[in-house]
Amino acid sequence: MRLPEKVSLRIALALTLSAVLITVILIFAFEKRMACPRYSTYTIFKESEDYFAENAEGVIAYSGKDAGVVIQSAINSLKNGGKIFIKSGVYPYSTTLTITDDCVEIEGETIGNVGYFGTILQYTGNSVALQIGASDSSSPIYFVSIKNLMIEGSTNAEGGIKSYNAIYMTLESLHIREFYNGYGITVSSKGHFSEVCLLRNLVLMRVKYGIRFDNENTTNQINYITIDNCNIYGNTTETYQNGSVGIYIAADYNGAEISNDITIKDVRLWFFEKGIENHGYYTRIYNPDFDRGFYFAIYENGTNTLVVHPRFGENITSRWHWGGIKTYVIDNDTIIPLECRVLVPVPNGASNITIQLSRTQEDANYGVSVLPNWSTTVYVTMKNTTHFTINFGTPAGESAKIDWFIYRP
């Protein structure tokens, strides 16, 4: 389906300006990144019942029977940045591991050629397993990288990883699981904007919320985040948990456009009430795979969203919720709905119903499709930019409902 030329040029201009801004940001990023250490500052390992942090000179700097204390001590010493390599093993701890300095990298050990996780951080507390940035800070944190780890939680834990004010953060090749009533990853802009972060090659399993963007009631933006090649599973195996969301992109707050230029590529999701809930601007979603078990696969409430080649599997009540402005779908032989509703009740005996659109249209040159659940003819009148009326040849009976959507060619 070809987009109108005027709209296409506008979007192209916006994307071009975004690319220019990203280029400027990356120049600054390169200069700052050059100051980050590139060697392993500490190696963490376990022997018998004790845990050790060995520095680059081969000296044991920290040790003890509490894995969390040893790892946190090593993190705290990296005031100018550095790398912590955690060897294969299980590391139980109950207090949140917190990174507050720039240029810190934590990497686990994989096993074999297929990259199984040998390093397991086993969090037994009720808060967040790993925190990046300070929750009470208005300053950004730069160049934090977490790679090649499994993070296990528990029923009462808040979540796996939460970042505050992160810029150029990389979360890669992680397996985060067992946060049954919490989240896998939250990107927060509580004290400062967050931007240019990469979340790649992740498995999030048995979580209520997969990946969340959260401005925490501030006007700080979350920009230029890429989510790439991720598998995200809910808590159940046949249906969804009420209130669960696979990927949540934050909504406007006090007139501020919070989420901008978010890219989601090659994600696979299972068992969420909402697979992807989008409230952002210029969100791009490529090849999403909604395998099974959703109420809404895509809950779309953004502006200028592009969805390319979505795949829908089984046990999905509604593929789409349309409440956004200028949403474009690229797929073979697909009509592009601008807005839709399912299972809309019609009063008993009614011969018509007026539908109020959630978003004002540019004009009334849109099509309307209606599917009633009783045998009747249907025709549309009073169509304008804010509402239209659906008329029924046979009045509605008890439990009458309709599905409808509006679209443009």
N, C-alpha and C positions, 0 to 999 in steps of 0.2 A: 504494500500500500504506500503510495507516494504522499508525502506531506505537502500542504500548500506552500508555494514558493516563499511567500512573505514570512510565514512562520518558520520555515526552515532556515532562512537567512538570519532571522532574529536569534534563533537558537545557536546557529553557527557562530554568530558574533559573540554571544555570551560565552560559549565554550572557548573561543579564541582568547577572550579577555582572561578567562580562568587559566588558560595555558600560560599566558604572559605572567600572571601573578605567581603561578607555581614555579616558573623559571626563576623569578626574582627570589622566591623563598629558597629554592634549591641552591642558588649561588651563596646565600647566607649560610645555608646548611652545610655546604662543602667546607667553608672556612671554619665553621665551628667544629665540624666533625674531625678535621685534621688535628685538633687539640686532644682528641680522645685517645686514651691508651689502647694499644692493639695486642697486648700480651695477657696471659692468664696471671692475674695477681694472686689468686688463691685457688687451691684445689681442695674440695671437701670430700672426705671419705669416711667410711666406718670400719672399725676393727673391733670384733667382739661386741661389747655393749657400749663402746665409746665412739664419739664423733670427733673428727679433727679437721682443722683448716690449716693447710700447709702453704706458706708463701712462696714467691718465685725463687727464693734462695734455698728452698728445701727445708726451711725451719718451721716447726709447728707453732703457729701464732695463737691459736685458740683450740681448746678441746673441752670435752665434757660429755655428760650422758644425755643432755637435752639437745637434739639436733637443731631445733629452732634457735636456741641461744647461740650456738656455734655459727650457724649461717648468718644470723643477724649481726653478730660481732664482726664478721668479715665484711658484710655490706656497709656497716657503719664506718669502717676504716677507709672506705673508698671516697674520700672527700674530693679528689680530683678525677674520679672515674676509675674504671678498671674492669676486669673480667673475673667472674667466679665460675669455675668448672666443678660441677657436682658429679662425682663418679656414680656408677650403677649401684643401686641399693634402695631400700625403703627408709625414708626420713620422716618419722612421725613428729608432730609438733602441734601446739595448741594456741600459740600467740601469733597474730598476723605478722608476716614478714613485710617490712616496709622499706622502700627505696626512696630517698629524698634528694639524691645528688645526681647530676648529669653524667652521661657517658658510662652508665653501669650496664654491664652485660652479664646475664646468668644463663648458663648453658648446661644441659644435662648430657648424659651419655646414652647413645643408642647401642643396640645389640644386633650384631649380624648385618648382612647386606640389605635386608629389607627394612631396617630402621625401626625395630621395636624399641619401645621406651624402656631403658634400664633404670633410669632415675625416676623415683616416685616420691613426690612430696605429699605426705599423708596428713592432711589438716583435720584436727579433731575439735577445733574451737567453734564458736557460734558467729564469728564475724566474717572477715574476708581472708582468704588464704594468703594472697599476695597483693600488696598495695603499692602503686607507683605514684609518687608525688604526695604532698601533704594535704590533708583535707581542709586545713585552716589557712592555706597559703594562697596569695594572689599572684604568685610568680609561676611561670611555666617550668616544666622539667623537660630536658632535651635528651634525645638519643639513648633511651633505655631500650634494651633488647632482651627478650626472654625466649629461649629456644630449647627444643628437644627435651621436654619434660612431660610427665604425667602429674596432674594435680588432682587428688581425691578429696572429696568433702564428706558431708554428712547431712542428715535430714534438716537439722536446725541451722546450718551454716548460711550466712548471707550470700556468699558468692565465691567464685574462683579467683578472678583477677579484677581489680578496680584501679583505673588510672584517674588522676586528677591533673588537669591542665597539661596533658602530655603533647609534646611536639616532636615529630620524627621518631615516634615509638614503633618498634617492631615486635609483634607477637607471632611466632612462627613455629610450626611443627610441635604443637601442644595437644595433649589429650586431657581435657578437663571434664570431670565426671562426678556424679553422686551429690550434686547440690540440688536436692529434690524440690525444695521450696524457694530456691534462690536462683542466681544467674551464673552463667559461665563467665562472661566478660561484660564489664560496664566501662564505657568511656565517658568520663564526666568533665564538664567545663565549669565546675562550681566557682573557682576563684579566678579563672583566666580562660581564654579560648583554647580549644584543642584542635590540632590540625596536622595534616600530612603524616598520617599513621597507616601502617600496613598490618593487617590481620590475615595471615596466610597459612594454609595447610593445617587447619585446626579440626579436631574432633571434639564436639561438645555433646555429652551424653547424660541422660537422666537429669535434666535441668528444667525448671519452670520457664525461665527466660534464657535464650541462647546468648545473643549479643544485644546490648542495650546502649543507646546514646542518651545521656541524662544531663540536662543543663541545671538541674536541682534548683529550680525557681530563680534562675538568674538570666540575664540577657546575653551571657557569653556564648559565642558560637562554637559549633563543631563542624569543621570544614575539611574537605579533601581527604576523606578516609576511604581506604580500599579494603574490601573483604573479598578474599580470593580463595577458591578451592577449599571450601569448608563443608563438613558434614555435621548437622545439628539435629539431635534427637530430643524429643520430649520425654516425659516420665513414664508414659504408658506404651502399650504395644498394639492396641487396636483402635483407640480413639484418643481424644485430646483431653488435657487437664484444663478445667475452666480458668480463664484469665491468662493462659500461657501464650507466649509470643516467641517465635523463633528469632527474628531480627526486628528490633524496634528503633525507628529513626525519629528523633525527638521533634515535637511540634513547636510552633511559635510561642513566644512568651512575652507579654506586655508589648506587643507590636514588633518584637525583634524576630528576624528570620534565623532560627537557631541552627538548623542542619542544612548544609550547602555542599553541593558537588560530591555526593557520596556515590561510590562505585561498588557494586556487588557483582561478582563474577563466579559462575560455576559453583553455586551452593546447592546442597541437597538437604532437604528438611523432611522430618517425620513427626507427626503427632503434636500439633499445636493448635490452639483455638484460632490463632492468626499466624500464618506462616511468616510473611513479611508485612509489617505495619509501617507505612511510610508517610511522614508528614513533612518531608524535606523539599528543597528546591534543587532542580536539575539532578535528581537521583537517576542513576543509570543501572539497570538490572539486566545482566546478560546470562542467558541459559539457566535460569533457576529451575530446579527440579523439585516439585512438591509431590513426594512419593505416595504418601497416604496419611489419612487421619487428620483432617482440618475442618474447621467451620468456614473460615475464609482463608483461602490460600494466599491471596494478595489483598490486603486492606489498604487501598490507595486513597490518600488524602493529601497528596503533595501537589507541587506546581512544576509543570514542564518535566514530567517523569517519562523516561524511555524504558520500555520493557521489551527485550529481544528474545524470541524463541522460548517462551515458558513451556514447561512440561507439567502436565497434571496427571496424577496417578489415581488411586482408588480411595473410596471412603472420604470424599470431599463434599461437604454440604454446598458450599458456594465457592466457585473459583475466584470470583472478584467481588470486592466492594468498591464502588466508584464514587468518590466524593471529591476528587482532585480537580485541578484546573489544567487543561491541555495535557492529558496523558496519552502517550503514543505507544502502540504495541506493534511490533514487527513480527509477523508469523505468516505462514502460508494460509491463504484463504480465510483470513480472520477479519471480522467486522470489529471496529474499534469502539467500544462503548465509552461514552463520556460520563455516564452515571447509571446506576442500576439498583434495584431493590428486589428482594425475593420474599415470598410468603407474606405479601401485604394484605391485611384483612380488609374485606369489603362488607359494609353493613348489610344485614339481611334485608332484602327487598329493594336495595339500591339499583337504579338504572344507570348511574354514572358515579364517578369519583374523580376529584381534582387532585392532581399530584403537584406538590410544591418542590421545586428543585433546590437542592442544598447549595448550588453554585449558580449564579446568574450567567446565562449564556451570552455570547457575543451577538447572536441573532437567533431567529427562530427557524433557521434552515437546517434543522436536525431531523433525523428519522426517529420514530418511536416503535418499539416492538413490545407486544403485550401477550402474555400467556395466562389465561384464566384456568381455574381448576374445575369449571363446569362448562357444559355445552352452551355456547352463545356466540353470536357475532360480536365483533368489537370494532369501533371506529373512534378516531381522535379528533377533538375540536378544541378551540380556544388555546391553540398552541402559541406561546410567546417565550420571552427570554427567562421568565421566572416560574412558569407553571404550564400545565396542559390538563385537559379533561379527557378521561377515558369513558366511553359510552358503551353500554351493553344492550344487545337486542333482547336478551332474556335476563330479567332482573336476578340479582344475586340471591342465593339461598343461604341457609345456615352454613357456617364454616367456609364461606366463600373466600378465596384468596387469589391474588394475581402475582405474577413475576413481570417486571418490566425493565427495559433499558432504553436509553437514547444513544444515538450514534451519528457519526458523520461519515460520508463516503471518502 
